[in-house]
Every structure is written in structure tokens, then in C-alpha cells.
Amino acid sequence: MTTTDTGCPARGTGDTAAATHVTPQGAAWLASAAPYPRSTLALWQARPTAPAVLPCGTAFDIVNVPVVLGRRMLDLLWSEGPGSGPVAVHRGRMLLFASVGTAHRLPSLLDWEEWADAVPTPLCHGRGDAVTVPPLTAAAGPARWLVAPDARRPWLPGADALLWACVRAARSQAQDRPRGGTQAGPRGQAPGQSQGRARTCGYRFFVPPTGMLMSTTSAGAASSVG
């Protein structure tokens, strides 16, 4: 995936296949989350097909959602919202990389959100947590990149953008249920579509069909995902 100098996806590149490949710049950014970035990067480059466990709260936070909800969120972020940062799938969960502080703010925003009852509670990983991230190169296993980091300082969505995507995805999911089923509704008026859209890049990313993502079953997640 080609990006601009600010890390925002570039228009008109048509390069979606490369989005699953971690570039050297992207690998350096991931390693910067570790206490010893150089040694972490060296060890990882020596075993590029192995996943890695990285701490959150320094270079990025993680919003961890069921893969079906995550697919809807990702589609909305790229088709109508500001785009996304790196995104990975691990054991039937989708990991959306977010700006530092999102893990603290997003649950608080959801508590106030009128459609919060319709949103499956995301697992938010911030300072003190760690997550398993996919290998640098494609390999068989439960973890893989959907949008791989390809910049030294990639743009990351914040709590507002992810709140907007969560709510829109949950509303869409509720509307798709058969008539007569139980539908979660807002406690008041539905939120405006423009909520949380701080930045628009105008690039559309191809999201694999749901069947391609559901290769593994959901696993319980604690502070450390993996």
C-alpha cells in the first residue's frame, strides 16, 4: 500500500496487494514499541516468519473486536471514513492499530454512546498490555496482516474515528437481522454520520470477504493476546 508523507493512503495507486507486506520501515515502527527496538528488530528479521509479542501504549494501542464486526468497521473506515492504520487478524479476532490513548478513551466514549447497547464490547489494549502481531512475511498460522505497516510513522485512527465505525457497523448489523428478531436500538437519537471523522484520505481499500477472514475461531483474550 502506497502512502503519502503523512502516512495517509495515497490516491489512485491501485496497490492493494502490497498492503499485506510489512516493509522495512513498517518493521522498524513495530519494533519501536519494544523496550529495546534494535535488538527486537534484529531478532525478528532473523525469523521473519515468526509472530512477535509487542507491548501496547508506546507506539500504538490496539482495539480488538470480533472479526465480523471488524470487517464492517474496516469497510466503513475505508469507504466513508478516514481510512485505517495497520490491521491484523489473530485467532478469529481483528486487531485495529490505533493512536496511543485510544484504549483508555474508547470504552469511556462507548459508555456515553446512545447506540452502545448494539456494540459488542471491544477489548482495548493499552499501556501494560501486549499483543501478538503477525510475522513480517506471510506464513501459515492464525495471525496475518490485512493492512500491514509500510511507513516509519503510519497514521493511526483515534477513539473518535473508531467510535464512529463501531456504532455504524453495529447499526448496520442490527438492520441486517431478519424481521421479528431482537434488535438493539438507541437510547435516544442515532448519532450523526459525521461523528469522529477527523480526517479524510479518499482511498478505498479492498476488504476480503468474510469467509476469507473466518479461518480460525475466536479465542479468549486477556491483557496479552496470543
Salt bridges, closest charged atoms under 4 A:
GLU80 OE1 - ARG168 NH2 3.07
ASP117 OD1 - ARG187 NH1 3.05
ASP160 OD1 - ARG105 NH2 3.45
ASP176 OD2 - ARG72 NH2 2.96
